[in-house]
Amino acid sequence: MDLTPNIVYSEAPDPKRVLTIVHGLGEHSARYQYVLEWLQAHHCSAVIGDLPGHGRSPGTRGHIEHFDQYISAVEALHESARTHFGSTLPHFLLGHSMGGLIAALAAPKIHQHDPLHGLLLSSPAFGTALAIPGWRLTLGRLLVRFLPRLEQPTGIPAEDVTRSPTIVAAYANDPDVLKRVTLRFFFAFTEAMAAANERTAAVSLPVGVWQAGADKIVSVSATKAWFDRCESADKAYREWPGLYHELLNEPERDEVLDSMLDWMCAH
């Protein structure tokens, strides 16, 4: 699966490490400009691209046939980082929200043939905090067989992603932020969360998890449960009390990035 042609390579002066970034559900790579600039200033090169069906990537917006398409896209993104920046520097993989779910599933496959120095997860989507009525799920399972591309709202209020009014307004008015997804996407996403929670033994590389304590989008308890079951011998968990879902867009984002950088430096 090809990524969008507008893939971004962020080159740091005197780089010490390389970070491949995987964005979350509904968003896109341009929302990470601040993160890329911060990383550049701290000797970290990075690469990011829009996932299939997101931002300005090819494909039907908000739709996916199989979740493996996302995993293949991340494998290709990591390979592009290796090709562009070389293999002598330490390479890390960072996934936010649904991107964290994708990264957790992709990392063991990548690590087998191209060892990563670490996996970083920001408010990863191992379970959602958004309640969906049982009758809607039952109806959806019936309809997806016949209308897989039927669109539904994502159900993510802009004011729940961050406490920053400026970023909330930008998110709400951004035409490249998905507001709707298809039924097939939803059930592929749900199946992937279940798969990730069953495959924690496959994650053997170093893992760092950063979770928003006041997350209204993903389940904090699901993140903790995944972390507890993860069998990596080198793992760390940090929860940020009071912070909303997008840790890298919160007013305290520099502190979060400092913490991530410290973890990478230690690995």
C-alpha positions in Angstrom: 0.0 0.0 0.0 1.5 3.3 -1.1 1.5 6.3 1.3 0.6 9.8 0.2 3.1 11.4 -2.2 3.4 14.3 0.3 5.3 12.2 2.8 7.4 14.5 5.0 11.1 13.9 5.8 12.2 16.1 8.7 16.0 16.3 8.8 17.6 17.4 12.0 21.1 19.0 12.2 23.6 16.6 13.7 20.9 13.9 14.1 21.2 11.3 16.9 18.2 9.2 16.1 15.3 8.7 13.6 11.6 8.6 14.5 8.9 7.2 12.3 5.5 8.7 13.3 2.1 7.2 12.8 -0.9 9.6 13.2 -4.3 8.7 14.7 -7.8 8.2 13.4 -9.2 11.0 11.3 -6.1 13.2 11.5 -3.2 13.7 9.1 0.6 14.4 8.9 0.3 18.2 8.7 -1.0 18.3 12.3 2.5 17.2 13.5 4.4 20.2 12.2 5.2 21.4 15.8 6.4 18.0 16.8 8.7 17.8 13.8 10.2 21.2 14.5 10.7 20.3 18.2 12.4 17.0 17.3 14.6 18.8 14.8 15.7 21.2 17.5 16.6 18.2 19.7 18.7 16.3 17.1 15.9 13.9 16.0 15.1 13.3 12.4 11.6 12.1 11.6 9.3 10.9 8.9 5.5 10.9 8.7 2.9 10.4 6.0 -0.9 10.2 5.7 -2.4 6.7 6.3 -4.6 5.2 3.6 -8.0 7.0 3.4 -6.7 9.9 5.6 -5.5 13.4 4.8 -4.4 13.6 1.2 -3.5 10.0 0.7 -5.0 7.9 -2.1 -8.1 5.8 -1.5 -11.7 6.4 -0.3 -11.7 8.7 2.7 -12.5 7.1 6.0 -12.6 3.6 4.5 -10.4 0.5 4.8 -11.0 -3.0 3.5 -8.6 -4.7 5.9 -6.6 -3.3 8.8 -3.5 -5.0 7.4 -3.5 -2.2 4.8 -2.5 0.2 7.6 0.1 -2.1 8.9 1.7 -2.5 5.4 1.6 1.3 5.1 3.6 1.7 8.3 6.1 -1.0 7.3 6.6 0.9 4.1 6.9 4.2 6.0 9.6 2.8 8.2 11.4 1.4 5.2 11.4 4.8 3.6 12.9 6.2 6.8 15.7 3.6 6.6 16.3 4.4 2.9 16.3 8.2 3.4 18.2 8.5 6.7 20.3 5.3 6.5 20.7 2.5 9.1 23.5 3.7 11.2 21.3 5.8 13.6 18.9 4.3 16.1 15.4 4.0 14.7 12.2 4.3 16.8 8.5 4.0 16.0 5.9 6.3 17.5 2.2 5.8 17.2 -0.6 8.0 18.5 -4.1 6.8 19.2 -5.2 4.5 16.4 -1.6 5.0 15.1 -0.5 3.5 18.4 -2.6 0.5 17.8 -1.2 0.2 14.2 2.4 0.6 15.5 1.9 -2.0 18.2 0.8 -4.5 15.5 3.4 -3.5 13.0 6.4 -3.2 15.3 6.9 -7.0 15.9 6.9 -7.6 12.2 9.4 -4.8 11.5 11.6 -5.8 14.4 12.0 -9.3 13.2 13.9 -8.3 10.0 15.0 -4.7 10.9 15.5 -4.3 14.6 13.9 -1.1 16.1 15.5 0.5 19.2 12.0 1.1 20.7 8.3 1.5 20.3 6.6 4.7 21.7 2.9 4.8 22.2 0.9 8.0 22.8 -2.7 7.4 24.2 -2.9 4.2 22.1 -6.3 2.8 21.0 -6.5 -0.6 22.7 -10.1 0.2 23.7 -12.4 3.2 23.2 -13.9 5.5 25.8 -16.8 6.3 23.5 -19.9 4.3 24.4 -21.8 2.8 21.4 -25.3 1.5 22.1 -25.7 -2.3 21.6 -28.5 -1.9 19.1 -26.3 0.2 16.9 -23.6 -2.4 16.9 -26.1 -5.2 16.1 -27.5 -3.1 13.2 -24.0 -2.3 12.0 -23.0 -5.9 11.8 -26.0 -6.6 9.7 -25.5 -3.6 7.4 -21.8 -4.0 6.9 -22.4 -7.1 4.8 -24.4 -5.2 2.3 -23.3 -1.6 2.7 -19.6 -1.7 3.8 -19.1 1.9 2.6 -22.0 3.4 4.5 -20.6 6.4 6.4 -21.1 7.2 10.0 -19.8 10.1 12.2 -16.6 9.4 14.0 -18.1 10.6 17.2 -15.0 12.5 18.2 -15.8 16.0 19.5 -13.1 18.6 18.7 -13.1 19.8 22.3 -12.2 16.3 23.6 -8.9 16.0 21.7 -7.1 18.8 23.6 -7.5 21.5 26.2 -5.9 24.0 23.8 -8.6 26.3 22.4 -6.5 27.2 19.3 -5.9 23.6 18.3 -9.6 22.7 19.0 -10.7 25.4 16.6 -8.1 24.3 14.0 -9.2 20.7 14.3 -12.9 21.6 14.0 -12.3 23.6 10.8 -9.7 21.4 9.2 -11.1 20.0 5.9 -8.4 17.2 6.0 -9.6 15.9 9.3 -12.1 13.1 8.8 -15.4 13.5 10.4 -17.0 10.3 9.0 -15.8 6.7 8.5 -17.4 3.7 6.9 -18.9 0.7 8.5 -16.2 -1.6 7.2 -13.5 0.7 8.7 -15.3 0.6 12.1 -15.4 -3.2 12.3 -11.8 -3.6 10.9 -10.7 -1.1 13.7 -12.7 -3.1 16.3 -11.2 -6.4 15.2 -7.7 -4.9 15.3 -8.1 -3.7 18.9 -9.1 -7.3 19.8 -6.1 -8.7 17.9 -3.6 -6.3 19.6 -4.9 -7.3 23.1 -4.4 -11.0 22.2 -0.9 -10.5 20.8 0.9 -8.8 23.6 3.4 -11.7 23.8 4.6 -10.7 20.3 6.0 -7.4 21.5 9.5 -8.1 22.6 11.3 -4.8 21.8 11.5 -1.9 24.3 8.2 -0.2 24.8 7.3 3.2 26.3 3.7 4.1 26.8 2.5 7.7 27.5 -1.2 7.9 28.3 -3.5 10.9 28.8 -5.0 10.6 32.3 -8.2 12.5 31.4 -8.6 10.8 28.0 -12.2 11.0 26.7 -11.5 9.1 23.4 -9.5 6.0 24.3 -9.9 3.8 27.4 -7.2 4.5 30.0 -8.0 1.1 31.6 -7.5 -0.7 28.3 -4.1 0.9 27.8 -3.1 -0.1 31.3 -4.3 -3.7 30.7 -2.4 -4.0 27.5 0.7 -2.6 29.1 0.4 -5.1 32.0 0.1 -8.0 29.6 2.9 -6.8 27.3 5.8 -9.3 27.7 8.6 -7.0 26.8 11.4 -7.2 29.3 12.0 -3.4 28.9 8.8 -1.4 29.3 7.7 1.8 30.9 4.3 3.5 31.5 3.6 7.1 32.3 0.2 8.6 32.8 -0.4 12.3 32.6 -3.1 13.4 35.1 -5.6 15.9 33.7 -4.3 15.9 30.1 -6.6 15.2 27.2 -6.2 12.6 24.4 -3.7 14.4 22.2 -0.7 14.6 24.5 1.4 16.1 21.7 -1.1 19.0 21.3 -1.7 19.7 25.0 -0.4 22.9 26.6 2.2 20.6 28.4 3.4 19.0 25.1 7.0 20.2 25.6 7.1 18.2 28.9 5.7 15.2 27.1 8.2 15.4 24.3 11.0 15.9 26.8 9.9 12.7 28.5 9.8 10.8 25.2 13.2 12.1 24.3 14.7 11.0 27.6 13.3 7.5 27.0 14.8 7.4 23.5 18.2 8.6 24.8 18.2 5.8 27.3 17.7 3.3 24.5 
